[in-house]
């Protein structure tokens, strides 16, 4: 029987010219990260299945390629649960391996540990255009510094790396629970409803403002109109079709700067003194 030479669905072969381009991009990014004091680490493709399913991976936990235990019989009893057959899985991102790496090696690492990774990850999802089951991720992390200045450094290093490979005029979208909490409080939402409101707001790209506001009775009184919330997020011009992560803000408090605060389109600060508050733990 003739064997198909095509790669498995959701994967691809890379020709030498393509690999050369990727290697050049990685070398350029690495050079920038090295200037900021970040060092590259490597972690195994396989991780303990219990760690991968530990609850921090969200929807990605449903997409794990699970690996059968060695030494299993050729035939398995029907009622045997899958958990009894699996002990390892392929990593679906680089964050879970980093937490294990740091826990295993922290005694030999500096207090403020700067690292980056560039490696393949695997997700068992339905292949489609632009979505693969195996692809590369590039992660940069700073562990041991809880101030917002660490976040500013990560943003600066990443934008410098993007600029070095020719991706200039990039836009950084800030996603911070403190920003969203301040927005919800300023909008007059009951704190007990914030979690549900954030979930709906995160789906804005998919369901639009009409979808978010369809559940508005859960979040705010009927007297608060959809337009009020749109204006609060985007300003009086009420531009739609932009994710709340793209709210135009000015963050002051980078190294050598002034005390941090955030302004929305020239308004008064709604999140004061971020530079003096610790960044949330991952």
Buried (B, 14 or more C-beta within 10 A) or exposed (E): EEEEEEEEEBBBEEEEEEEEEEEEBBEBBBEBBEEBEBEBBEBEBBBEBEBBBBEBBEEBBEBBBBBEEEEEEEEEEEEEEEEEEBBBBBBBBBBBBBBBBBEEEEEEBEEEBBBBBBBBBBBBBEEEEEEBBBBEBBBBBBBEBEBBBBBBBBBBBBBBBBEBBEEEEEEEEBEBEBBBBBBBBEBEBEEEBBEEBBEBBBEBEEEEBEEBBEBBEEBBEEEBEBEBBBEBBBBEEBEEEBBBBBBBBEBBBBEEEEEBBBBBEEEEBBBBEBBEBEBEEE
